[in-house]
Amino acid sequence: MKNIDRRTALHMLVGMVSVAGAAYADTPRELEWEDLIPPGVPYAEIIDVGTVDLENDVWRPVYDANGTKFNEALDGAFVRLPGFIVPIELGPDGVTEFLLAPYAGACIHTPPPPPNQLVLVRSAKPWPADDLWDPVWVEGRMRAQPHSTDIAEAGYFLSATSMEIYEW
């Protein structure tokens, strides 16, 4: 084995740390829905039932103040989150804008989740319309930014860089 000098060893060490850091930077933080709630706020304290507006055929949810509090530590984070698609923009190639919800069927006809349990997602690559009922993994940069849609209020925005079917 050849002896190496200190300078070469230092360069090799810096190179290995740089490569490891770059690999870590590209690894998304895998989230669970509870992570979207600020630390210290129990899930049971973010939901209320609301009322049904029969005339307009929509659910008018009521949330306590904890339902609109966000986990600011997620703002700007590169994340991976599983969920269900509630389409907003659906074209011939699939859906490019949707709400990501923690359970199937979350829409205006059932009590939608509170804002801190909904993520507005935009994807440059359409998700196929024939896969809308399957749970998905969505990966991308997250923002703790409230958004209002015709369907519900979302507390987070995610610019999707990749999506795939969620397998149990």
C-alpha positions as CSV (number, residue, x, y, z in Angstrom):
1,M,0.0,0.0,0.0
2,K,1.3,3.4,-0.9
3,N,1.8,6.0,1.8
4,I,-0.2,9.3,1.2
5,D,0.8,12.7,2.5
6,R,-1.4,14.8,4.8
7,R,-2.5,17.1,2.0
8,T,-3.7,14.2,-0.1
9,A,-5.5,12.6,2.8
10,L,-7.2,16.0,3.6
11,H,-8.4,16.4,0.0
12,M,-9.8,12.9,0.0
13,L,-11.6,13.5,3.3
14,V,-13.1,16.8,2.0
15,G,-14.2,15.0,-1.2
16,M,-15.9,12.2,0.7
17,V,-17.7,14.7,3.0
18,S,-18.8,16.7,0.0
19,V,-20.2,13.6,-1.8
20,A,-22.0,12.5,1.4
21,G,-23.4,16.0,1.9
22,A,-24.7,16.1,-1.7
23,A,-26.3,12.7,-1.4
24,Y,-28.0,13.8,1.9
25,A,-29.2,17.1,0.4
26,D,-31.0,15.1,-2.4
27,T,-32.7,12.8,0.1
28,P,-36.2,14.0,0.9
29,R,-37.4,14.1,4.5
30,E,-40.1,11.5,4.7
31,L,-43.2,13.0,6.5
32,E,-46.3,11.6,8.2
33,W,-49.4,13.7,8.3
34,E,-48.9,14.4,12.0
35,D,-45.7,16.2,11.1
36,L,-47.7,19.0,9.4
37,I,-49.2,19.9,12.8
38,P,-47.0,22.2,14.9
39,P,-45.1,20.4,17.7
40,G,-47.1,20.3,20.9
41,V,-50.5,20.6,19.2
42,P,-52.6,17.3,19.7
43,Y,-54.4,16.1,16.6
44,A,-57.6,15.9,18.5
45,E,-57.5,19.7,18.9
46,I,-57.5,20.6,15.2
47,I,-60.8,19.2,14.0
48,D,-64.4,20.1,14.4
49,V,-67.4,18.9,12.5
50,G,-68.9,21.9,10.8
51,T,-72.2,22.0,8.9
52,V,-73.7,20.9,5.6
53,D,-74.9,23.6,3.2
54,L,-77.6,21.5,1.5
55,E,-78.6,24.4,-0.9
56,N,-75.1,24.5,-2.4
57,D,-74.2,20.9,-1.7
58,V,-71.0,21.6,0.1
59,W,-69.7,21.0,3.6
60,R,-68.8,24.1,5.6
61,P,-66.1,22.9,8.1
62,V,-65.3,24.6,11.3
63,Y,-61.8,24.4,12.7
64,D,-60.5,25.7,16.0
65,A,-57.4,27.9,15.9
66,N,-55.1,24.9,16.0
67,G,-56.4,23.7,12.5
68,T,-54.8,26.7,10.9
69,K,-51.5,26.6,12.7
70,F,-48.6,25.3,10.5
71,N,-45.3,23.6,11.2
72,E,-43.0,26.4,10.1
73,A,-40.0,24.1,10.3
74,L,-41.3,22.5,7.0
75,D,-41.2,25.7,5.1
76,G,-38.6,25.2,2.3
77,A,-38.0,21.6,3.2
78,F,-37.5,18.9,0.5
79,V,-40.0,16.3,1.6
80,R,-41.8,13.1,0.6
81,L,-45.4,12.7,1.8
82,P,-48.0,9.9,1.1
83,G,-51.6,10.8,0.5
84,F,-54.6,10.8,-1.8
85,I,-55.3,13.0,-4.8
86,V,-58.2,15.4,-4.9
87,P,-58.0,16.8,-8.5
88,I,-58.2,20.5,-9.2
89,E,-56.6,20.8,-12.7
90,L,-57.4,17.8,-14.8
91,G,-56.4,17.7,-18.5
92,P,-56.3,15.1,-21.2
93,D,-52.9,13.9,-20.0
94,G,-53.9,13.8,-16.3
95,V,-53.8,16.0,-13.2
96,T,-51.2,18.7,-12.7
97,E,-52.8,20.5,-9.7
98,F,-54.4,18.8,-6.8
99,L,-54.9,18.7,-3.1
100,L,-53.0,16.0,-1.3
101,A,-55.1,14.6,1.5
102,P,-54.5,12.2,4.3
103,Y,-57.5,10.0,3.5
104,A,-59.4,8.9,0.4
105,G,-62.5,10.9,-0.6
106,A,-61.6,14.1,1.2
107,C,-63.7,16.7,-0.6
108,I,-66.5,19.2,-0.2
109,H,-69.1,16.5,0.3
110,T,-67.5,15.1,3.5
111,P,-65.7,17.1,6.2
112,P,-62.5,18.1,4.5
113,P,-59.4,18.0,6.7
114,P,-58.3,21.3,8.3
115,P,-55.8,23.5,6.4
116,N,-52.8,22.1,8.2
117,Q,-53.8,18.6,6.9
118,L,-54.1,19.6,3.2
119,V,-51.3,20.3,0.7
120,L,-51.8,22.0,-2.6
121,V,-49.6,20.3,-5.1
122,R,-48.5,21.5,-8.6
123,S,-46.6,19.1,-10.9
124,A,-45.1,19.9,-14.3
125,K,-45.6,16.3,-15.2
126,P,-49.3,15.2,-15.2
127,W,-50.3,12.3,-13.0
128,P,-52.4,9.8,-15.1
129,A,-56.2,10.2,-14.6
130,D,-56.6,6.4,-14.4
131,D,-54.5,6.4,-11.2
132,L,-56.4,9.0,-9.2
133,W,-57.9,6.7,-6.6
134,D,-54.5,5.1,-5.7
135,P,-52.5,6.5,-2.8
136,V,-49.4,8.2,-3.9
137,W,-46.0,9.4,-2.7
138,V,-45.3,13.0,-3.7
139,E,-41.8,14.4,-3.4
140,G,-40.8,18.0,-3.7
141,R,-40.1,21.4,-2.0
142,M,-42.8,22.3,0.6
143,R,-43.9,25.7,1.6
144,A,-46.0,26.6,4.7
145,Q,-48.3,28.8,2.7
146,P,-52.1,28.9,3.0
147,H,-53.9,28.6,-0.3
148,S,-57.6,28.8,-1.0
149,T,-59.2,26.6,-3.6
150,D,-62.8,26.0,-4.6
151,I,-62.7,22.7,-2.8
152,A,-60.9,23.5,0.5
153,E,-58.3,25.6,2.3
154,A,-54.8,24.2,2.1
155,G,-52.1,25.1,4.6
156,Y,-49.1,24.0,2.6
157,F,-47.9,24.2,-1.0
158,L,-45.7,21.5,-2.6
159,S,-44.0,21.8,-6.0
160,A,-43.8,18.2,-7.0
161,T,-40.5,16.9,-8.5
162,S,-41.7,13.3,-8.6
163,M,-44.6,11.0,-7.8
164,E,-45.2,7.3,-7.5
165,I,-47.8,4.9,-6.4
166,Y,-47.8,4.3,-2.6
167,E,-47.4,0.6,-1.8
168,W,-48.4,-0.7,1.6
